[in-house]
C-alpha cells in the first residue's frame, strides 16, 4: 500500500501537466520557481512547480502569447494551485512511507512490546493525503468536461479515513481510478484538437 502510493505520487504532476496542455492553461507564470523560492520555499511545492514548468516548456497551447479561445472558459484557480497540492502531498506520502518502513522493519529487532501507534498514524496520514489528491484530480477532470461540453459524474467527497487496511486500499484504488479518468479525458481532448487541426489544414 505504502509503496503503491509512493509510485502514484511520481505521476500526479505528469497527469496534471497533460491536463494543463489539454485545457490550454496559459498562466504558467504561476509556476515560476522564483515566486515559490521567495514566498513559499517548501521543497515539495518548488519541485512540483519545477516539474510542471519543465513538462509544459515549449507548449503552444500553454503559451502566454497564444490566448485561449473565448469559448473556452474554465476555473484557472484549479490549475494555479496544483503545486500547492501536489508538492506537499508528495512530501507527505514520502514521510508516511518512511515511518511505516522503519516501524515494520523494526518489529523483529525490538526488545520491547511492539506498539503500532506510529504505523497507524502514518497510515492515517497517507490516507488523508491520497484523498486530497483524489479531490484535486476530480476538480481538474470536471474542468475538462466543462470545456468539451460533456457531463461527468461528480466524485463523492471522500470521507474521513478508517484505520482498516481495506479502507486504505480502497482509497488508493480510487486515486488510481480518478487519475486514469483524468488521463483518458486529457488524451481524448488532445486527440480531438489534433483531428480538428488536421481537417482545417486539409481544407486550406
N, C-alpha and C positions, 0 to 999 in steps of 0.2 A: 504493500500500500504506500509506504513512505517513498520508496524508490520510483513507484509509478507516478506519484505526484511530482517528484523531482524531475522526471523525464518530461512530463507535460509542461512544467514551468519553463522548459527550454524552448518551447514552440509558441507560447502565447504571444510574444512580441511579433513573431513571424506571421501568425494568423491575423493579428491586429493590423500589421503593415499592409497585408494584402487587401484587407477591408478598406483601409485608407485609400489605396490605389483604386479599388473598385468604385468607391463613392466619390472620388475626386476631392479629397480633403486637401486644400491648398494653403493651410495655415501652419506650415512646417516650422515657422519661427517659434512656435510654442514648444518645440522640442530642442531649441537652441541650448547647447550644453552650458554656455556661459551664464545663462539665466539660472540654471539649477546649481551651478558651482557657487554663485554669489548669494542666492537666497535660500536654497534648499539642498545643501550639499550631502544628501543621503546617497550612499553608494548605489543602492538598487535603482533609485529613480534616475540617477545620472547614466547608469548602464542601459536602462530601458530606453531612455531618450536617445542615447547614442546609437543603439541598435536600430531604432525606428528611422533615424536620420540616414544611417548607412543603407538600410534596405530601400528607402524611398529616394535616395540621391539619384538625380537624373530622370526621375519620373515626369513625364509630360503632363499627366493628369493631375499630379500634385504640385505642379509648378505654380508659383505665385503669379507669373506672367501669363498663365493660362486660366482665367477665371472660369468657374463653373457656369453651366447654362442656368438662366434664371428659373427654369422649370425644376431644377434640382434643388430641393430645399431639405435640409437635414439639420439636426441639432449638433452644431460643431463642438459643443462642450463635451459630448460623449467621446470625441476623439482627442480633444485637447488634454483630457485628464488621464489618458492611457498610461503615461509613465508614472503618474502618482498612484495608480492602482497596481499595475503590473510589477513595478520596481519593488515596492515594499512586500508584495505578495511573494515574489521570487526569494527575497531575503528571508521572509518568514518561513517559507517551506524548507529552505536550506537549514535554518536554525532548528526547526522542529525535527527534521530528519537526523540532524547531528545528535540531538539529545536522545532520540529513540535508538539510534545506533549504539551510542555509548551505554545506555541503560541495558539494552538487550544483550550486549556483548559482555556485560559485567556480571551477569547472573551467576555463572559457574564459578567465577573467581571471588565472589563476595563471601566474606566470612560472617556476615550478619544476615538476618532475615531479609529477604528481598522485598522491597516496597515499590509498588508500581505507580506511585503518585506522579513522579516525573514523566513517566511514559504516557500516562493518561492525560496529563496537562499538555504535553507536546502533541498528542493525537487530537485533542480538542482544538488546539491552535491550528493544526493542519487542516481540520475540517472547516473551521471559520474562514481560513484563507481561501480554500477551494471554493467555498460558497460565494465569496466576494468576486472571484474570477468568473464564476458562472453568471452572476448578475451583470458583470461588465460585458462579457461576451454576448449575453442576451440583449443588452441595450444596443450594441453595435449591429446585431442581426436585425433588430427591429428597424433601425435606420436604413439598412439595406433594402428591406421590404417596402419601406415607405417610398424610396426613390424609384422603385420599379413598379409601384402601384399594385403590389400584391399584399395579401394579409398573412400574418404569421401568428400562430397560437402563442399567446404570451406565456413565458415561462413563469411558473409559480415562484414567488419569492421564497427562497429557501428558509426552512425553519431552523431553530436552534439545533445544533448537532447533538446527537446522542453519543454515549460512550461506547456503544457496541461496535464491534468490528464490522458487522454487516452494514450499519448505517454509514460508517466511514467509507466502505467500499461503494455503496450506492451513490454517495456524493462524488466520489472520484469518477464513477461511470457517467454521472450526469454532466460533469465537466467535459469528459471525452465527447459525449453526445452533442453538447452545445457548441464546442469548438469545431466539431465535424460539420454541423449545420451551418455555422458561420463561414467556414472554409468553402463549402459547397456553394453557398449563396454568392460569395465573392467571385468564385470562378465562373459561375453562371452569368453574372453581370458583365464580367470582363469578356466572356465569350460573345455575349450579345453586342457589346461595343465593338469588338473586332469584326463581327459579321456586318454590322451597320457601316463601319468604316470601309470595308471591302466593297460592299454594294455601292456606296457613294463614289468610291474611286472608279469602279467599273462603269458607272453611269456617266461619269465625266469623260 
